[in-house]
Amino acid sequence: MADVEAVNPETNLHLRGRRIFTSVIEELMSTQGMSNAENALLIGNSAGGLATILNCDRFHSFLPGACRVKCISDSGFFIRAEHLRGAHDNAIANFRKVVLFHELAQFLPESCTQRLAPELCFFPENVVNDIRTPLFLLNSDFDKYQIFNYVAPNSPNEVGWKNCTTEFSKLSSCTENQQHIIMDFQTTFLETLEKLDDNPSRGLFITSCYAHDFIYYPSNWQRIPTLQNKTIQQVLGDWYFERSSVRLIDTQNLHPINCPI
């Protein structure tokens, strides 16, 4: 996302991800035939899933002649969790640091920065509605990374949060209060999704796996539980080739489920 001209003289650190993205796309178009593509798909997971959301329309702009350009964000729907205990300040503080360090404010969607602070425009919930290119959101409403890193009990006397939320097998060791917070995360996540507009080109596959990142490794594809008897392969194919609209959300599991991925 970044394009900072200055280079840190001590570390030689370059913050030029935006230029790298452009160069990669231009290379693929000039030497690999992507300029003649009829179908194109941008996909990323975790931080790459967030970057996919933020770069989706830009990716489409490189391929004006393609008939089908779409984006898939895998585990990139990071939520602000404004009313969730312990999550609001943690997530915003982290995103604010990223936006400031990489000087991203000028590259975030103006439709968002005109009404909200730049760090809030790093949250997908505030920019997804403005994305014109068809977008698919693949995520867990018990996102392990977000729960582990951005949620914690407010009480300073509470201990064991980082330990009990590390893996699914350890969740049973969480205190009753901690387990309630984990359940609250699911509620908050689904409420955040509900605030998005009902865009017919947007696909959803929201599982309740206690996991983060689903399709980075091919072996994981077979282990993601079906929703309405459809595998993730079927769902993504139906959405991408417009065989049917896809908005599948696991509303049956009110607790995290174990998905060995």
Phi, psi and chi 1 to 4 in degrees:
 res  aa     phi    psi   chi1   chi2   chi3   chi4
   1 MET       -  -27.5  -72.9  -69.1  -67.1      -
   2 ALA   -86.2  156.8      -      -      -      -
   3 ASP  -149.5   73.7 -168.6   -8.1      -      -
   4 VAL   -99.3  122.6  179.9      -      -      -
   5 GLU   -69.2  -41.5 -174.4   64.5   34.4      -
   6 ALA   -67.9  144.6      -      -      -      -
   7 VAL  -115.3  132.8  178.5      -      -      -
   8 ASN   -63.0  117.3 -172.1  -50.5      -      -
   9 PRO   -68.3  -22.9   25.8  -34.8      -      -
  10 GLU   -84.6  -39.0  -64.3 -178.0    0.6      -
  11 THR  -106.4  -11.9   63.1      -      -      -
  12 ASN    60.0   29.6 -162.6   34.0      -      -
  13 LEU   -80.7  125.8 -176.4   62.5      -      -
  14 HIS  -104.6  133.7  -66.0   62.2      -      -
  15 LEU  -114.3   77.9  -55.7  175.6      -      -
  16 ARG  -135.7   41.2  -61.4  176.2 -178.7  172.9
  17 GLY   -59.5  -32.1      -      -      -      -
  18 ARG   -64.3  -41.8 -172.9  177.0 -178.3   86.3
  19 ARG   -66.3  -39.6  -63.3 -172.2 -164.2 -178.3
  20 ILE   -62.5  -45.3  -66.0  171.8      -      -
  21 PHE   -57.7  -46.8 -179.6   84.7      -      -
  22 THR   -61.3  -44.1  -60.2      -      -      -
  23 SER   -64.3  -40.5  -64.5      -      -      -
  24 VAL   -63.4  -46.9  168.9      -      -      -
  25 ILE   -62.4  -44.4  -61.5  -59.2      -      -
  26 GLU   -64.1  -37.3  -70.2  177.5  -14.9      -
  27 GLU   -64.1  -44.4  175.0   74.4    8.7      -
  28 LEU   -63.8  -34.9  -69.9  171.3      -      -
  29 MET   -73.5  -37.4  -67.1  178.8   65.1      -
  30 SER   -84.5  -32.5   63.7      -      -      -
  31 THR  -113.9  -18.4   66.4      -      -      -
  32 GLN  -113.2    5.7  -57.1  -60.0  -41.9      -
  33 GLY    82.3    9.2      -      -      -      -
  34 MET   -68.4  -19.0 -162.6  170.2   78.1      -
  35 SER   -63.8  -20.3   58.9      -      -      -
  36 ASN  -102.1   10.7  -61.1  -43.8      -      -
  37 ALA   -64.9  138.5      -      -      -      -
  38 GLU   -93.1  -28.8  -63.9 -178.6    2.2      -
  39 ASN  -127.7  135.5  -59.6  -66.4      -      -
  40 ALA  -143.2  145.1      -      -      -      -
  41 LEU  -141.1  124.9  177.8   64.2      -      -
  42 LEU  -103.9  128.0  179.3   66.9      -      -
  43 ILE  -140.7  142.9 -179.0  169.6      -      -
  44 GLY  -152.0  158.9      -      -      -      -
  45 ASN  -123.8  148.5   67.7  -66.5      -      -
  46 SER    59.6 -122.7 -167.6      -      -      -
  47 ALA   -57.8  -34.8      -      -      -      -
  48 GLY   -68.7  -28.3      -      -      -      -
  49 GLY   -68.7  -39.5      -      -      -      -
  50 LEU   -65.7  -43.3  173.0   57.7      -      -
  51 ALA   -63.3  -33.7      -      -      -      -
  52 THR   -62.0  -43.7  -65.0      -      -      -
  53 ILE   -60.7  -47.9  -66.8  171.8      -      -
  54 LEU   -72.0  -24.0  -65.5  171.8      -      -
  55 ASN  -104.1    3.4  -78.3  -72.8      -      -
  56 CYS   -59.2  -52.5 -172.0      -      -      -
  57 ASP   -66.3  -34.3  -76.6  -20.1      -      -
  58 ARG   -64.3  -41.8 -174.5  162.5  170.8 -109.6
  59 PHE   -58.9  -43.9  174.9   67.5      -      -
  60 HIS   -61.4  -35.4 -162.4  171.5      -      -
  61 SER   -65.6  -23.9   70.2      -      -      -
  62 PHE   -73.8  -18.1  -75.6  100.5      -      -
  63 LEU  -128.3   60.6  -61.7  159.4      -      -
  64 PRO   -65.4  -21.7   26.1  -35.2      -      -
  65 GLY   -89.8  -11.2      -      -      -      -
  66 ALA   -72.9  142.4      -      -      -      -
  67 CYS   -83.8  -21.2   64.3      -      -      -
  68 ARG  -141.0  101.8 -173.2  178.8  -72.4  112.1
  69 VAL  -121.5  123.9  180.0      -      -      -
  70 LYS  -143.3  169.7  -60.0 -172.0  177.4 -174.0
  71 CYS  -135.4  144.4  -54.8      -      -      -
  72 ILE  -124.3  124.1  -61.8  174.8      -      -
  73 SER  -104.8  114.1  171.3      -      -      -
  74 ASP  -100.3  113.3  174.1    5.0      -      -
  75 SER    58.7   35.6  -57.8      -      -      -
  76 GLY  -111.3    4.5      -      -      -      -
  77 PHE   -89.0   78.1 -165.0   79.4      -      -
  78 PHE   -78.4  130.3  -65.4   89.5      -      -
  79 ILE  -102.8  149.8   62.7  172.2      -      -
  80 ARG   -71.4  -33.5  179.2 -178.2  175.3 -174.5
  81 ALA    52.3   55.0      -      -      -      -
  82 GLU   -58.0  -36.5 -176.4  176.2    8.0      -
  83 HIS  -107.9   10.8  -58.1  -63.9      -      -
  84 LEU   -89.2  132.9 -177.8   63.8      -      -
  85 ARG   -56.6  123.5  -72.5  175.6  -72.2  171.5
  86 GLY    81.8   -8.6      -      -      -      -
  87 ALA   -98.5  -35.8      -      -      -      -
  88 HIS   -55.5  -57.4  177.0   59.3      -      -
  89 ASP   -68.0  -37.3  -66.9  -22.7      -      -
  90 ASN   -61.4  -49.6  -69.2  -16.3      -      -
  91 ALA   -67.2  -45.5      -      -      -      -
  92 ILE   -64.7  -42.2  -71.5 -177.2      -      -
  93 ALA   -61.1  -40.7      -      -      -      -
  94 ASN   -66.5  -45.1 -176.2   68.9      -      -
  95 PHE   -68.8  -34.5  -82.8   25.3      -      -
  96 ARG   -61.1  -41.6 -178.5 -178.3  -65.8  115.2
  97 LYS   -62.4  -41.4  -68.6  176.5 -177.3  177.3
  98 VAL   -64.3  -47.0  173.2      -      -      -
  99 VAL   -62.8  -42.6  170.0      -      -      -
 100 LEU   -69.6  -45.1  -70.0  174.7      -      -
 101 PHE   -62.3  -41.5 -177.4   73.0      -      -
 102 HIS   -93.9    2.0  -68.0  -86.7      -      -
 103 GLU    52.7   56.2  -59.3 -179.7   20.0      -
 104 LEU   -93.3   -9.7  -62.5 -179.0      -      -
 105 ALA   -52.7  -40.0      -      -      -      -
 106 GLN   -72.1  -16.0   61.7 -179.2  -46.7      -
 107 PHE  -103.4   -2.0  -59.8  121.8      -      -
 108 LEU   -83.2  155.3  -64.8  169.1      -      -
 109 PRO   -56.7  126.4  -24.8   35.1      -      -
 110 GLU   -62.2  -31.0  -72.4 -172.5   10.4      -
 111 SER   -58.9  -24.1   56.1      -      -      -
 112 CYS   -96.4  -46.5 -178.0      -      -      -
 113 THR   -67.8  -17.1   55.4      -      -      -
 114 GLN   -73.1  -16.8  -71.3  175.6  -10.7      -
 115 ARG  -123.9  -15.1   54.9 -170.6  175.2   86.5
 116 LEU  -135.7  160.2  -64.2  172.4      -      -
 117 ALA   -63.6  148.9      -      -      -      -
 118 PRO   -53.5  -40.9  -28.3   35.9      -      -
 119 GLU   -64.4  -27.4   60.3  -92.7   21.4      -
 120 LEU   -74.7  -23.2  -62.3 -178.0      -      -
 121 CYS   -83.8    3.8  -64.0      -      -      -
 122 PHE   -92.1   -8.4 -147.3   54.7      -      -
 123 PHE   -90.2  125.7  -73.9   92.6      -      -
 124 PRO   -53.2  -35.4  -29.8   37.5      -      -
 125 GLU   -57.9  -23.6   63.7 -160.9   78.8      -
 126 ASN   -96.4   -5.8  -66.7  -37.9      -      -
 127 VAL  -124.7  -20.5  -63.4      -      -      -
 128 VAL   -57.7  -39.5  161.9      -      -      -
 129 ASN   -63.0  -23.0  -77.1  -17.5      -      -
 130 ASP   -93.5   -3.0  -63.6  -34.5      -      -
 131 ILE   -80.0  125.2  -64.8  173.8      -      -
 132 ARG   -86.7  -28.1  -60.4 -179.7  -60.7  -82.8
 133 THR   -76.9  138.4  -55.1      -      -      -
 134 PRO   -54.1  132.4  -28.4   37.1      -      -
 135 LEU  -131.1  138.5  172.6   67.3      -      -
 136 PHE  -114.3  129.8 -167.3  100.5      -      -
 137 LEU  -107.4  112.0  -60.6  176.0      -      -
 138 LEU  -108.7  119.0  167.3   62.4      -      -
 139 ASN  -159.5  166.6 -134.2  103.5      -      -
 140 SER  -106.3  140.7  171.7      -      -      -
 141 ASP   -83.1    3.4   53.7   19.1      -      -
 142 PHE  -123.9   54.6  -74.7  109.3      -      -
 143 ASP   -59.9  112.0 -171.7  -43.4      -      -
 144 LYS   -60.4  -40.9 -178.8  173.0   73.6  171.2
 145 TYR   -64.1  -45.3 -179.8   89.4      -      -
 146 GLN   -67.4  -41.3  -65.8 -169.0   60.8      -
 147 ILE   -64.0  -44.0  -70.6  173.3      -      -
 148 PHE   -68.5  -39.3  179.9   80.0      -      -
 149 ASN   -97.4  -31.4  -72.8  -78.5      -      -
 150 TYR  -112.9   -2.3  -64.0  143.7      -      -
 151 VAL  -122.6  139.6 -176.3      -      -      -
 152 ALA  -163.7  149.6      -      -      -      -
 153 PRO   -59.5  145.6  -22.0   33.2      -      -
 154 ASN   -75.5  -24.0  -71.8  -32.4      -      -
 155 SER   -70.4  126.4  172.0      -      -      -
 156 PRO   -67.3  -16.6   25.2  -34.4      -      -
 157 ASN   -86.1   -7.6  -62.6  -38.8      -      -
 158 GLU   -77.2  130.6 -169.2   96.6   28.3      -
 159 VAL  -126.5  160.7  -64.8      -      -      -
 160 GLY    89.9    1.5      -      -      -      -
 161 TRP   -61.2  -50.8  176.4  -97.4      -      -
 162 LYS   -62.7  -32.8  -71.9  -63.8 -174.5 -178.9
 163 ASN   -74.0  -46.9 -179.8   59.8      -      -
 164 CYS   -77.1  -15.7   80.1      -      -      -
 165 THR  -101.4    5.2   57.3      -      -      -
 166 THR   -63.8  -47.4  -56.6      -      -      -
 167 GLU  -137.6  161.9  -60.1  -66.9  -19.0      -
 168 PHE   -58.0  -40.3  177.0   84.5      -      -
 169 SER   -63.4  -18.3   61.2      -      -      -
 170 LYS   -98.1   -6.9  -63.8 -176.3  177.4 -178.7
 171 LEU   -60.6  -31.2  -70.6  177.4      -      -
 172 SER   -65.4  -17.8   59.3      -      -      -
 173 SER   -87.4   -4.8   66.5      -      -      -
 174 CYS   -66.2  147.4  -70.4      -      -      -
 175 THR   -68.9  167.6   66.7      -      -      -
 176 GLU   -59.5  -40.8 -177.4  176.9   -6.4      -
 177 ASN   -63.5  -42.8  179.1   52.6      -      -
 178 GLN   -64.5  -39.4  -68.7  166.6  -14.9      -
 179 GLN   -66.3  -35.5  -69.1 -178.2   11.9      -
 180 HIS   -63.9  -38.9  -80.1  -54.9      -      -
 181 ILE   -64.6  -39.3  -66.8  174.4      -      -
 182 ILE   -63.3  -41.2  -67.0  171.4      -      -
 183 MET   -65.0  -37.4  -58.5  -53.9  108.8      -
 184 ASP   -64.0  -31.2  -71.6  -16.3      -      -
 185 PHE   -62.4  -44.4  179.1   86.8      -      -
 186 GLN   -58.9  -46.6 -178.0 -166.1   45.6      -
 187 THR   -58.7  -45.3  -59.0      -      -      -
 188 THR   -65.4  -41.2  -56.3      -      -      -
 189 PHE   -60.7  -47.9 -170.7   94.7      -      -
 190 LEU   -67.8  -36.1  -64.9  178.9      -      -
 191 GLU   -64.4  -36.4  -71.5  176.0  -13.0      -
 192 THR   -65.1  -42.6  -57.5      -      -      -
 193 LEU   -61.4  -38.9  -84.7 -179.1      -      -
 194 GLU   -63.8  -22.6  -71.3  175.8   -1.4      -
 195 LYS   -78.3  -14.2  -64.9  176.9 -177.4  177.8
 196 LEU   -71.8  151.6  -59.6 -179.4      -      -
 197 ASP   -71.2  164.9   61.1   22.7      -      -
 198 ASP   -90.3   69.5 -169.4   19.7      -      -
 199 ASN   -78.0  119.0 -172.9  -27.1      -      -
 200 PRO   -66.3  -19.7   22.2  -32.8      -      -
 201 SER   -87.4   -6.0   71.4      -      -      -
 202 ARG   -90.3  130.3 -174.0 -177.7  -53.3  127.6
 203 GLY  -101.5  150.6      -      -      -      -
 204 LEU  -135.7  134.8  -69.0  175.7      -      -
 205 PHE  -139.7   98.3 -169.3   96.4      -      -
 206 ILE  -113.5  108.2  -52.2  -60.6      -      -
 207 THR   -97.2  171.8  179.5      -      -      -
 208 SER  -110.9   19.0  -66.9      -      -      -
 209 CYS   -61.0  141.3  -66.0      -      -      -
 210 TYR   -84.2   82.8 -168.3   65.6      -      -
 211 ALA  -156.6  167.5      -      -      -      -
 212 HIS  -148.7  125.5 -179.2   79.3      -      -
 213 ASP    81.3  119.7  -63.8  -16.3      -      -
 214 PHE  -116.5  -43.3  -68.3   94.1      -      -
 215 ILE  -114.8   18.1   52.9  178.7      -      -
 216 TYR   -66.0  -40.4 -174.0   75.3      -      -
 217 TYR  -105.1  129.0  -62.9  104.7      -      -
 218 PRO   -55.0  -33.0  -26.0   34.8      -      -
 219 SER   -63.6  -23.8   59.2      -      -      -
 220 ASN   -70.0  -24.9  -71.7  -10.7      -      -
 221 TRP   -58.9  -34.3  -73.5   62.5      -      -
 222 GLN   -79.1  -11.6  -55.5  -60.4  -33.0      -
 223 ARG  -104.8   -5.1  -60.5  169.2 -175.8  161.6
 224 ILE   -77.4  122.2  -57.0  172.2      -      -
 225 PRO   -57.9  146.1  -22.3   33.3      -      -
 226 THR   -72.3  156.5   60.5      -      -      -
 227 LEU  -125.0  127.0  -71.4  179.7      -      -
 228 GLN    51.7   41.3  -63.8 -176.0   16.2      -
 229 ASN    64.0   21.3  -65.6  -40.3      -      -
 230 LYS  -116.1  133.1  -73.9 -166.7  172.5 -174.8
 231 THR   -78.2  164.8   66.1      -      -      -
 232 ILE   -64.1  -31.6 -175.4   60.6      -      -
 233 GLN   -62.1  -46.5  -63.8   97.8  -49.7      -
 234 GLN   -63.0  -42.3  -67.9  171.8  -40.0      -
 235 VAL   -64.0  -47.9  165.2      -      -      -
 236 LEU   -65.0  -38.0  -69.4  176.8      -      -
 237 GLY   -64.6  -44.6      -      -      -      -
 238 ASP   -60.7  -42.2  -72.8  -14.1      -      -
 239 TRP   -69.7  -47.9  169.2   77.9      -      -
 240 TYR   -65.1  -42.7 -173.8   79.8      -      -
 241 PHE   -93.1   10.5  -68.5  105.6      -      -
 242 GLU    58.3   37.8  -64.0  154.5   15.1      -
 243 ARG   -77.1  -28.7  -67.5 -170.1  -73.7 -101.1
 244 SER  -166.0  159.0   65.2      -      -      -
 245 SER   -76.3  150.8   60.5      -      -      -
 246 VAL  -132.3  113.8  177.5      -      -      -
 247 ARG  -142.7   79.8  -60.3  179.7   68.5   85.9
 248 LEU  -107.4  124.5  -58.4 -178.5      -      -
 249 ILE  -132.4  128.6  -59.7  174.6      -      -
 250 ASP   -73.5  106.3 -177.7   -0.5      -      -
 251 THR  -107.4    3.9   58.3      -      -      -
 252 GLN   -89.0  -34.4  -57.8  -59.1  -48.1      -
 253 ASN   -95.3  112.7  -69.8  -68.1      -      -
 254 LEU   -94.8    2.9  -57.7 -179.1      -      -
 255 HIS  -130.6  156.7  -64.7   80.1      -      -
 256 PRO   -59.9  144.8  -19.0   30.4      -      -
 257 ILE  -113.7  155.2   59.8  175.7      -      -
 258 ASN   -88.0  120.8 -172.7   23.9      -      -
 259 CYS  -124.7  106.7  -55.2      -      -      -
 260 PRO   -73.4   72.6   28.1  -34.0      -      -
 261 ILE  -118.2      -   58.0  177.6      -      -
